[in-house]
Amino acid sequence: MTDAHCHPRALAEFLPGAEEERRSLGISCAASSATREEFLYHEELARGAGQGAPVLPCFAVHPQMPGAGERLAVYQGPIDFAETLAREKRLAAVGEAGFDLYTPAFRAAEALQDAVFDAQADLALRHGLPLVIHVRRAMHKVFARSAVLRKLPALIFHSWPGTLGEGEALLRRGINAYFSFGTVILLNHKEARRCCALFPAARLLCETDAPYQSLRGREFSRWTDLPLILRGMAALRGEAGKTAAEPGELEKTIDRNFREAFRGNRI
C-alpha cells in the first residue's frame, strides 16, 4: 500500500512502534516535514527502510505557519534549507505548501502565505520536483497560478478539498494533478465522496495524514486505516459504475499513481 501524505514523526508521539507497524504492512509513504528536525527524522527512517517499503522525505513551510505582520525574511531560512535539500537530491517533493484561509488569523497572513508559496513553487519548478499542496478555502489561488503549476512534474492535492468541477478544470488546464483522499470519505463528506467516485482512476491517491485525520471515536489516524480507506474508495467507485471496484485492483492502480507522481524518487 501507499500513503501519499503523512507525518511519521508526529505519529510516533501517539503510537510508539509506528515505524514497525508501517514496515509490517509494507506501506510506502511520502512523509511531510515543516521543520529541519522533522525532516532529518524522516530522512533517517528512509535510510533504515533499505530495500523495503520506502519513506519519501518531503519538506516545506506549511501555510498555517506564517503570521500576520511577519515578513518573508522570517521564512527565508526554511526556504533556503529546502533549496539545499533539493540541490543535494535529498528531497522527494516540496510539501506540504499551499494556502489556508479557513480562520481569521490565517486570512490575516494571506499576503505572506502567497509569497511563501510562490517561493516554494519556484523551487519545485527549478529542481523538477513534485509539489504537495494543502488548500482550504483558497482554490482560487491555485487557479490563479495555473501557468506555473502546469510546468511541475506533478501537483499532489493532500486531502482534496475541492469540487468535482474544480478538479476537472485543473486537468483541462494541463496541470498534472493527483487527488488524495483519506478518512474524510468514511466520514460522509459528500463532495469528497463524489470526487473519489468520479475522478479518473489514474488521478487517485490515498493517505492517512497520520496522526491528524482520525476516524470517529479515535484519537489519531494510523497506518492500519489505509485498508479501510481503500475499501471505502473502491465501494464508492463501484457504486458509481467505475472500474477497479475491488479494493485489490484499486490498490494496484493507486500504487502505480504514487510511483508516477513521485517518479524518480527511489521507488
SENUTOR-319423 format. One record per residue: x, y, z of N, C-alpha, C, O, CB in turn; residue in one letter. Coordinates in steps of 0.02 Angstrom, whole numbers. Glycine has a CB too. Layout:
BEGIN
> n_u_n_v_n_w_ca_u_ca_v_ca_w_c_u_c_v_c_w_o_u_o_v_o_w_cb_u_cb_v_cb_w_resn
> X_Y_Z_X_Y_Z_X_Y_Z_X_Y_Z_X_Y_Z_a
...
//
This chain:
BEGIN
> n_u_n_v_n_w_ca_u_ca_v_ca_w_c_u_c_v_c_w_o_u_o_v_o_w_cb_u_cb_v_cb_w_resn
> 42_-60_0_0_0_0_43_62_0_103_60_16_-47_0_61_m
> 14_118_-18_49_181_-20_9_235_16_-52_236_13_63_202_-93_t
> 45_279_49_16_334_87_46_398_60_105_412_70_29_327_164_d
> 5_438_25_31_497_-10_43_556_35_73_606_13_-16_516_-63_a
> 21_552_98_32_609_143_25_588_215_-28_564_236_-18_666_127_h
> 79_596_253_78_575_323_134_612_360_175_647_330_87_498_330_c
> 134_604_426_181_638_470_210_587_519_189_585_577_147_698_508_h
> 257_546_498_281_491_541_309_513_609_298_479_659_333_452_506_p
> 344_570_610_371_590_675_315_607_724_318_587_782_418_651_666_r
> 265_643_701_209_659_744_170_596_764_148_590_821_161_709_709_a
> 163_550_717_128_488_733_165_449_788_133_419_831_121_444_671_l
> 231_449_786_270_412_836_257_437_906_265_400_954_345_416_820_a
> 237_501_913_222_528_979_157_498_1007_148_492_1067_216_604_977_e
> 111_480_962_48_449_982_55_373_986_23_340_1027_-7_468_934_f
> 97_345_943_100_273_934_172_248_934_202_243_881_64_252_869_l
> 200_234_992_266_203_993_264_138_952_218_98_959_290_190_1066_p
> 315_128_911_313_70_867_279_82_801_265_35_764_280_13_903_g
> 263_145_786_229_160_724_269_138_663_241_113_615_215_235_719_a
> 335_147_666_376_128_608_374_52_598_373_29_541_449_152_617_e
> 374_15_651_369_-58_645_302_-78_613_299_-123_572_377_-92_714_e
> 249_-43_633_183_-56_602_185_-42_528_159_-81_488_129_-13_636_e
> 215_15_508_218_32_437_255_-21_397_232_-43_345_253_100_427_r
> 313_-43_424_353_-92_387_317_-159_384_320_-194_333_421_-101_421_r
> 282_-177_437_247_-242_437_192_-243_385_176_-296_358_218_-257_506_s
> 162_-186_371_109_-181_322_136_-167_252_99_-169_203_60_-127_342_l
> 201_-153_246_231_-140_181_207_-76_149_198_-74_88_218_-197_135_g
> 197_-23_189_170_40_164_226_87_143_268_105_184_125_73_217_i
> 227_107_80_271_160_57_236_227_70_175_232_62_288_152_-19_s
> 274_277_92_240_340_110_282_400_90_343_398_86_226_341_184_c
> 246_456_80_276_521_71_267_558_137_211_574_157_244_561_11_a
> 323_572_171_322_600_239_331_675_237_384_700_216_377_567_282_a
> 281_712_259_283_785_258_320_812_319_311_787_375_212_813_255_s
> 362_863_308_400_894_361_394_970_356_393_997_301_475_873_359_s
> 390_1003_414_388_1076_415_445_1106_455_452_1167_459_322_1099_444_a
> 487_1063_486_546_1086_522_606_1044_502_599_989_476_534_1083_599_t
> 665_1072_514_727_1035_499_730_969_538_748_917_511_789_1079_516_r
> 711_972_602_714_912_644_667_857_618_685_798_617_697_929_716_e
> 609_878_597_561_830_571_587_798_507_581_737_497_493_864_559_e
> 615_839_463_642_812_400_698_762_414_700_708_384_668_868_355_f
> 744_779_459_800_734_474_776_668_504_804_615_490_850_768_521_l
> 723_671_544_693_610_571_667_566_514_679_506_513_636_626_620_y
> 631_597_467_604_559_411_659_533_365_654_478_338_556_602_371_h
> 711_573_357_767_550_316_801_489_347_822_444_311_819_607_307_e
> 805_488_413_834_430_447_789_369_438_815_314_429_843_445_522_e
> 724_378_440_678_323_425_689_297_355_688_237_342_605_345_435_l
> 700_344_308_711_324_238_774_281_232_774_231_195_716_386_193_a
> 826_300_268_888_260_265_877_191_295_901_141_269_946_296_303_r
> 839_188_350_827_125_384_781_78_346_781_18_358_799_137_451_g
> 742_107_300_695_64_262_731_18_214_705_-34_195_645_107_224_a
> 792_38_193_830_-4_147_791_-18_84_765_27_52_850_-69_180_g
> 787_-83_65_752_-102_5_678_-117_19_641_-137_-27_785_-163_-26_q
> 655_-105_81_585_-117_97_542_-59_73_562_-21_30_576_-127_171_g
> 483_-54_103_437_0_84_468_68_100_482_82_158_369_-8_121_a
> 480_109_49_518_170_61_479_226_95_417_230_92_544_196_-4_p
> 517_269_128_492_333_154_520_388_109_581_391_99_512_344_230_v
> 478_429_82_500_484_39_496_549_78_441_574_91_456_489_-26_l
> 553_578_98_553_639_139_534_701_99_563_715_46_621_649_172_p
> 485_738_123_462_800_92_471_857_142_473_846_203_387_794_69_c
> 476_917_116_486_975_161_457_1037_130_462_1048_70_561_985_176_f
> 425_1079_172_401_1145_152_379_1183_213_368_1155_267_343_1139_100_a
> 373_1249_205_340_1291_255_265_1281_247_237_1296_195_361_1367_246_v
> 233_1257_300_161_1244_298_124_1311_295_145_1359_326_139_1203_360_h
> 68_1314_258_33_1379_251_4_1406_315_-13_1465_319_-21_1371_201_p
> -3_1364_367_-28_1390_430_26_1421_474_12_1450_526_-61_1334_469_q
> 89_1416_452_144_1443_492_151_1519_489_161_1550_542_208_1411_470_m
> 146_1550_431_154_1623_428_103_1659_472_44_1640_475_148_1648_357_p
> 126_1712_506_82_1751_548_73_1822_523_115_1848_486_109_1752_619_g
> 18_1853_542_4_1921_521_60_1967_545_82_1963_602_-64_1945_548_a
> 82_2012_502_133_2060_520_204_2036_510_251_2075_514_124_2080_590_g
> 212_1971_496_280_1946_484_302_1962_413_261_1980_370_283_1870_496_e
> 367_1956_401_395_1968_335_422_1902_307_435_1854_343_451_2021_339_r
> 430_1901_242_455_1841_209_523_1821_236_539_1761_237_460_1852_134_l
> 563_1869_258_630_1854_284_628_1805_342_676_1768_353_665_1918_305_a
> 573_1804_379_566_1757_436_570_1685_412_594_1642_448_499_1769_473_v
> 547_1673_351_544_1605_324_598_1590_272_598_1538_240_476_1593_294_y
> 644_1638_264_697_1627_215_742_1569_235_767_1532_193_738_1691_205_q
> 753_1560_301_795_1504_324_766_1437_303_803_1398_273_802_1507_399_g
> 703_1421_318_674_1359_295_672_1351_219_682_1296_193_605_1352_322_p
> 660_1406_184_659_1402_111_729_1387_85_738_1347_39_633_1469_80_i
> 780_1417_115_849_1402_96_867_1330_113_904_1297_76_898_1450_131_d
> 841_1304_169_853_1234_187_823_1188_134_855_1139_114_823_1218_257_f
> 762_1203_112_731_1164_59_772_1167_-5_779_1117_-41_659_1188_45_a
> 800_1225_-20_843_1233_-79_904_1188_-74_922_1155_-123_864_1307_-88_e
> 935_1185_-15_993_1142_-5_974_1069_-14_1010_1031_-46_1023_1154_64_t
> 918_1049_16_896_979_9_884_961_-64_903_907_-86_832_968_50_l
> 852_1007_-100_838_993_-171_903_988_-211_911_944_-253_794_1047_-201_a
> 949_1033_-197_1013_1033_-233_1052_969_-219_1087_943_-263_1055_1094_-214_r
> 1047_944_-158_1084_884_-139_1045_820_-154_1066_765_-135_1101_886_-65_e
> 988_826_-188_947_768_-208_922_729_-147_917_668_-150_986_722_-253_k
> 906_764_-94_881_732_-33_806_742_-25_776_715_22_917_760_28_r
> 775_779_-69_705_798_-62_663_762_-114_676_767_-174_697_875_-69_l
> 613_725_-91_569_688_-137_515_733_-167_494_723_-224_537_629_-101_a
> 493_783_-128_442_829_-151_444_891_-106_466_888_-49_371_797_-151_a
> 420_947_-133_410_1006_-93_339_1001_-64_290_999_-102_420_1073_-135_v
> 334_1000_3_267_993_31_267_979_105_316_952_130_231_939_-4_g
> 214_997_141_156_1024_109_158_1100_109_165_1131_162_93_998_142_e
> 151_1128_51_146_1200_42_73_1215_26_32_1170_20_194_1226_-14_a
> 57_1280_19_-11_1294_-2_-40_1357_27_-5_1405_42_-55_1239_14_g
> -107_1355_35_-145_1414_57_-199_1391_106_-231_1339_96_-177_1451_-3_f
> -207_1429_160_-259_1412_209_-293_1477_232_-262_1517_267_-230_1373_269_d
> -355_1487_211_-393_1546_229_-453_1528_273_-504_1561_271_-417_1584_166_l
> -445_1475_311_-502_1447_349_-521_1489_409_-580_1492_427_-484_1377_372_y
> -473_1522_441_-488_1561_501_-468_1634_491_-429_1649_446_-451_1531_563_t
> -494_1680_532_-473_1750_527_-397_1759_536_-367_1801_502_-509_1792_579_p
> -367_1719_580_-294_1725_590_-256_1705_528_-207_1738_510_-272_1683_650_a
> -278_1652_495_-244_1631_433_-255_1683_379_-208_1699_341_-270_1562_410_f
> -316_1711_374_-329_1761_322_-288_1824_333_-271_1858_285_-404_1778_321_r
> -273_1840_395_-233_1899_410_-162_1893_382_-129_1943_372_-230_1912_485_a
> -139_1832_371_-72_1820_345_-74_1800_271_-26_1771_246_-37_1765_385_a
> -128_1816_237_-137_1794_167_-81_1816_121_-56_1776_82_-202_1819_140_e
> -60_1879_125_-8_1904_81_57_1866_91_93_1851_43_3_1979_91_a
> 74_1851_154_135_1814_167_129_1741_145_176_1712_119_152_1817_242_l
> 70_1712_154_59_1644_127_73_1643_52_105_1597_26_-13_1621_141_q
> 48_1694_17_60_1698_-56_134_1699_-71_158_1662_-114_26_1761_-85_d
> 171_1741_-37_242_1749_-51_281_1685_-36_325_1665_-74_271_1807_-10_a
> 264_1653_21_299_1591_39_282_1536_-11_327_1498_-32_278_1568_111_v
> 219_1531_-31_201_1480_-80_237_1491_-146_264_1444_-175_125_1479_-91_f
> 237_1553_-170_268_1566_-235_343_1549_-234_369_1524_-284_259_1640_-255_d
> 376_1563_-179_447_1545_-173_457_1470_-176_504_1446_-207_478_1574_-108_a
> 412_1433_-144_419_1361_-142_399_1328_-208_428_1278_-228_378_1332_-84_q
> 349_1356_-241_330_1330_-307_387_1342_-357_400_1299_-399_265_1364_-333_a
> 420_1399_-351_477_1413_-395_534_1363_-382_567_1340_-429_502_1485_-384_d
> 545_1346_-318_596_1298_-301_580_1230_-332_624_1198_-361_603_1291_-224_l
> 518_1208_-325_497_1144_-354_506_1145_-430_529_1095_-459_424_1129_-337_a
> 489_1199_-461_494_1205_-534_567_1201_-556_584_1165_-603_463_1270_-558_l
> 611_1238_-522_681_1240_-542_716_1172_-533_762_1156_-570_718_1292_-502_r
> 694_1133_-483_726_1069_-469_687_1010_-495_705_952_-483_736_1062_-395_h
> 633_1022_-532_594_968_-561_563_922_-510_561_861_-519_638_929_-606_g
> 537_952_-455_509_912_-401_433_917_-400_405_969_-418_538_934_-333_l
> 398_864_-379_327_869_-367_312_916_-309_355_927_-266_296_800_-354_p
> 252_943_-308_230_988_-255_169_959_-221_118_945_-254_215_1060_-283_l
> 173_949_-156_116_926_-117_82_987_-87_113_1028_-54_138_875_-60_v
> 17_993_-100_-17_1056_-85_-75_1047_-36_-115_1000_-42_-41_1088_-150_i
> -78_1093_11_-132_1098_61_-172_1160_44_-144_1215_39_-103_1102_136_h
> -238_1152_35_-280_1209_17_-344_1206_57_-378_1154_60_-296_1210_-60_v
> -362_1262_89_-427_1268_122_-455_1337_106_-426_1389_122_-422_1256_199_r
> -514_1336_75_-550_1397_57_-506_1444_16_-509_1505_24_-575_1433_119_r
> -466_1416_-29_-419_1457_-67_-406_1428_-136_-352_1439_-164_-354_1466_-30_a
> -453_1391_-164_-442_1360_-229_-430_1412_-284_-397_1399_-333_-500_1315_-248_m
> -458_1472_-274_-448_1525_-324_-374_1541_-331_-352_1562_-385_-487_1587_-304_h
> -335_1533_-278_-264_1548_-281_-227_1495_-323_-178_1511_-356_-234_1551_-210_k
> -251_1434_-320_-221_1382_-361_-234_1397_-435_-188_1395_-476_-250_1312_-342_v
> -296_1413_-452_-312_1427_-522_-274_1488_-547_-255_1491_-606_-388_1439_-530_f
> -262_1537_-504_-225_1597_-525_-153_1582_-543_-121_1621_-577_-227_1649_-469_a
> -128_1524_-521_-58_1505_-533_-53_1447_-583_-3_1412_-585_-23_1486_-468_r
> -105_1437_-622_-107_1380_-669_-47_1379_-716_-20_1326_-731_-171_1382_-709_s
> -25_1438_-739_30_1441_-787_94_1412_-759_133_1381_-795_41_1513_-810_a
> 105_1423_-695_165_1395_-662_153_1322_-644_197_1280_-655_182_1435_-598_v
> 95_1306_-616_83_1240_-590_81_1187_-645_98_1129_-633_18_1239_-551_l
> 61_1206_-705_60_1157_-760_131_1136_-781_139_1086_-816_23_1185_-819_r
> 182_1174_-760_251_1157_-778_282_1108_-729_336_1081_-742_292_1219_-781_k
> 249_1096_-672_276_1050_-622_268_977_-645_222_962_-681_242_1060_-554_l
> 314_933_-623_306_863_-642_242_833_-613_213_788_-644_365_822_-618_p
> 220_856_-554_156_833_-525_135_882_-471_176_912_-437_163_761_-496_a
> 69_890_-464_40_929_-411_-6_882_-372_-56_858_-398_0_992_-438_l
> 11_869_-309_-23_818_-269_-65_853_-216_-38_885_-171_28_769_-236_i
> -130_848_-222_-175_881_-175_-186_837_-114_-218_785_-119_-242_898_-209_f
> -158_858_-58_-170_824_5_-243_834_26_-268_890_28_-123_851_60_h
> -276_778_42_-346_779_64_-387_826_20_-411_878_43_-351_800_138_s
> -395_807_-43_-426_850_-93_-486_888_-64_-534_858_-40_-448_808_-153_w
> -482_956_-66_-534_996_-34_-585_1026_-82_-631_1060_-61_-503_1051_5_p
> -576_1014_-147_-616_1048_-196_-677_1009_-220_-696_959_-190_-574_1065_-255_g
> -706_1034_-274_-765_1003_-304_-744_961_-364_-687_965_-388_-817_1056_-325_t
> -791_922_-389_-779_882_-449_-763_929_-508_-716_916_-545_-841_839_-466_l
> -801_983_-515_-789_1029_-570_-720_1062_-566_-688_1072_-617_-842_1082_-572_g
> -698_1080_-505_-633_1111_-497_-577_1063_-516_-529_1082_-549_-623_1136_-425_e
> -583_1001_-495_-532_952_-513_-528_941_-587_-473_939_-616_-545_885_-478_g
> -585_935_-619_-587_926_-692_-558_987_-728_-524_980_-779_-658_912_-717_e
> -572_1047_-702_-545_1108_-732_-469_1111_-727_-436_1134_-774_-576_1170_-699_a
> -441_1089_-671_-368_1088_-664_-337_1042_-716_-286_1059_-746_-349_1064_-593_l
> -367_984_-726_-340_938_-776_-346_967_-846_-300_959_-887_-377_870_-772_l
> -401_1000_-861_-409_1031_-927_-357_1085_-939_-338_1097_-996_-479_1060_-934_r
> -334_1117_-887_-283_1169_-893_-213_1140_-901_-165_1178_-906_-285_1214_-833_r
> -207_1075_-904_-142_1044_-915_-101_1033_-853_-41_1018_-858_-103_1085_-962_g
> -131_1040_-794_-96_1028_-731_-96_953_-717_-149_921_-719_-129_1067_-672_i
> -38_925_-704_-31_853_-691_-50_840_-618_-8_826_-576_41_828_-705_n
> -116_845_-604_-141_843_-536_-160_772_-515_-187_733_-554_-202_889_-530_a
> -144_757_-452_-166_696_-419_-207_717_-358_-190_765_-324_-105_650_-400_y
> -259_678_-344_-307_696_-291_-305_641_-238_-323_584_-251_-379_705_-319_f
> -284_660_-178_-275_612_-124_-335_615_-76_-359_668_-58_-209_625_-86_s
> -358_556_-56_-416_550_-11_-397_509_50_-360_460_45_-476_519_-48_f
> -424_530_107_-411_495_170_-475_477_205_-525_459_174_-367_537_215_g
> -474_483_271_-530_460_311_-593_502_301_-648_482_321_-511_461_384_t
> -587_561_269_-647_602_260_-699_566_218_-759_579_225_-628_669_226_v
> -677_521_173_-727_486_132_-766_435_174_-819_412_153_-693_451_73_i
> -740_418_233_-775_373_278_-818_411_328_-855_381_368_-725_328_315_l
> -814_478_325_-850_520_373_-906_560_340_-928_612_365_-802_568_407_l
> -928_534_282_-987_561_248_-977_633_222_-1024_672_221_-1046_560_294_n
> -915_649_201_-903_713_167_-927_705_95_-894_674_54_-826_734_170_h
> -985_733_79_-1020_716_17_-980_734_-45_-976_693_-92_-1086_751_15_k
> -950_793_-47_-915_813_-108_-851_773_-117_-834_754_-173_-898_888_-106_e
> -815_759_-62_-755_717_-67_-774_647_-92_-739_619_-133_-719_712_1_a
> -829_620_-67_-851_554_-90_-870_555_-164_-855_508_-200_-911_530_-47_r
> -902_608_-185_-920_614_-256_-858_618_-300_-854_585_-353_-965_676_-267_r
> -810_658_-279_-748_664_-318_-712_597_-321_-689_577_-375_-703_718_-288_c
> -707_564_-265_-673_499_-263_-706_449_-309_-672_409_-341_-671_472_-191_c
> -772_451_-313_-809_404_-355_-800_419_-429_-800_372_-469_-882_407_-338_a
> -791_483_-448_-797_502_-518_-733_525_-551_-730_529_-612_-847_554_-525_l
> -681_542_-513_-618_561_-544_-589_501_-582_-604_443_-564_-567_586_-491_f
> -549_513_-634_-515_457_-668_-472_418_-618_-439_448_-575_-471_483_-726_p
> -472_353_-624_-434_311_-578_-360_328_-579_-326_323_-528_-443_236_-595_a
> -335_350_-637_-264_366_-644_-245_429_-606_-186_447_-605_-247_374_-717_a
> -293_463_-576_-280_525_-539_-288_517_-463_-281_566_-426_-325_580_-563_r
> -302_457_-440_-318_446_-370_-256_426_-329_-214_389_-352_-371_393_-363_l
> -253_453_-268_-205_432_-217_-244_424_-152_-300_448_-146_-146_483_-210_l
> -213_390_-104_-244_385_-38_-193_404_16_-133_402_4_-271_314_-25_c
> -218_422_74_-174_447_127_-207_435_195_-267_426_201_-159_521_116_e
> -165_437_246_-190_436_315_-187_505_347_-225_519_393_-150_386_357_t
> -141_548_323_-124_611_357_-106_597_430_-112_641_473_-184_662_353_d
> -84_536_444_-70_515_513_-21_564_546_30_583_518_-40_444_514_a
> -39_584_607_-94_561_650_-155_607_650_-196_604_696_-70_555_721_p
> -162_650_599_-207_707_605_-278_698_577_-319_742_587_-177_764_571_y
> -293_644_542_-361_635_515_-392_573_546_-397_521_514_-360_630_437_q
> -413_579_607_-437_520_643_-510_504_624_-549_548_607_-432_530_718_s
> -526_440_628_-595_418_622_-633_435_686_-603_448_737_-598_342_607_l
> -699_434_682_-739_448_741_-723_399_797_-718_339_786_-814_446_724_r
> -715_426_856_-701_385_914_-628_366_922_-610_331_969_-740_323_910_g
> -585_391_876_-513_377_879_-476_441_897_-498_496_881_-487_348_812_r
> -420_433_931_-380_491_950_-336_515_892_-321_574_887_-337_475_1010_e
> -317_468_849_-271_486_794_-280_435_738_-307_381_747_-197_487_818_f
> -256_454_678_-255_408_622_-188_371_620_-138_396_647_-268_445_554_s
> -188_313_589_-128_271_588_-126_229_525_-173_230_485_-124_226_652_r
> -72_192_516_-62_154_455_-118_103_443_-136_91_386_5_118_458_w
> -144_73_495_-196_23_487_-262_52_460_-307_14_445_-209_-12_553_t
> -267_118_455_-326_148_424_-326_141_348_-378_145_316_-330_222_442_d
> -267_130_318_-263_128_245_-309_75_214_-343_91_165_-192_115_224_l
> -310_13_238_-356_-36_208_-429_-13_211_-467_-26_165_-349_-103_242_p
> -448_20_266_-517_45_272_-531_99_219_-584_100_188_-529_73_343_l
> -481_143_210_-489_196_160_-494_166_90_-536_187_51_-430_246_163_i
> -452_118_75_-453_86_9_-520_52_-4_-548_57_-58_-396_36_2_l
> -545_17_46_-610_-16_38_-666_35_27_-710_25_-14_-627_-60_99_r
> -662_91_63_-711_143_54_-708_174_-15_-760_186_-46_-702_197_106_g
> -648_186_-39_-640_214_-107_-666_166_-159_-701_186_-206_-566_229_-120_m
> -650_102_-152_-672_52_-200_-748_46_-201_-778_41_-254_-641_-16_-185_a
> -778_49_-142_-851_44_-138_-884_104_-173_-933_95_-209_-874_41_-65_a
> -857_163_-163_-885_223_-196_-880_217_-272_-928_235_-307_-848_285_-172_l
> -824_193_-296_-816_188_-369_-859_132_-398_-884_138_-454_-742_176_-386_r
> -869_79_-360_-914_27_-383_-985_51_-387_-1021_34_-434_-909_-33_-336_g
> -1006_91_-338_-1074_118_-338_-1084_165_-397_-1140_171_-423_-1087_155_-272_e
> -1030_199_-418_-1035_246_-474_-1026_212_-541_-1028_245_-593_-983_301_-466_a
> -1018_145_-541_-1010_109_-604_-942_116_-634_-933_100_-693_-1060_132_-652_g
> -892_139_-595_-824_145_-620_-788_78_-616_-811_32_-583_-786_199_-581_k
> -731_73_-651_-690_13_-647_-650_12_-583_-651_60_-545_-644_8_-708_t
> -615_-43_-571_-573_-51_-511_-614_-46_-447_-595_-13_-399_-517_2_-510_a
> -673_-79_-447_-716_-77_-388_-690_-122_-333_-708_-114_-275_-786_-97_-407_a
> -647_-171_-350_-619_-215_-299_-560_-180_-264_-519_-150_-298_-595_-281_-330_e
> -556_-182_-198_-501_-148_-163_-432_-168_-187_-388_-125_-192_-506_-161_-89_p
> -422_-232_-202_-357_-254_-225_-337_-223_-291_-279_-203_-300_-356_-329_-232_g
> -384_-217_-337_-370_-186_-402_-358_-111_-394_-314_-83_-426_-427_-199_-451_e
> -398_-79_-352_-389_-8_-342_-322_6_-308_-288_55_-324_-446_21_-300_l
> -303_-37_-261_-238_-30_-228_-182_-31_-279_-136_10_-274_-228_-86_-176_e
> -185_-77_-328_-133_-80_-380_-131_-16_-421_-78_10_-436_-145_-141_-426_k
> -190_10_-437_-193_72_-476_-163_130_-437_-125_169_-464_-266_88_-495_t
> -181_135_-373_-156_190_-332_-81_183_-321_-45_233_-320_-192_192_-264_i
> -56_122_-314_16_112_-308_52_138_-370_103_171_-365_32_37_-297_d
> 24_123_-429_54_148_-491_52_224_-493_101_256_-513_18_119_-554_r
> -4_253_-472_-10_326_-471_42_357_-424_72_408_-441_-80_347_-450_n
> 51_326_-366_100_351_-317_170_352_-348_206_401_-342_100_307_-254_f
> 188_298_-382_254_295_-413_261_345_-470_314_373_-481_268_225_-439_r
> 206_357_-506_208_406_-560_213_477_-532_251_518_-558_145_399_-605_e
> 175_492_-481_175_559_-452_243_576_-421_267_633_-427_121_565_-399_a
> 274_527_-389_339_538_-356_396_505_-395_446_486_-366_338_510_-285_f
> 387_499_-461_436_461_-501_506_490_-494_515_550_-486_415_461_-575_r
> 554_444_-497_624_464_-491_647_471_-419_704_492_-407_634_528_-526_g
> 604_453_-371_622_463_-301_627_397_-263_594_387_-212_570_509_-268_n
> 668_353_-287_688_291_-252_629_244_-242_628_208_-192_718_308_-186_r
> 581_243_-288_526_195_-283_517_160_-350_473_118_-357_460_230_-262_i
//
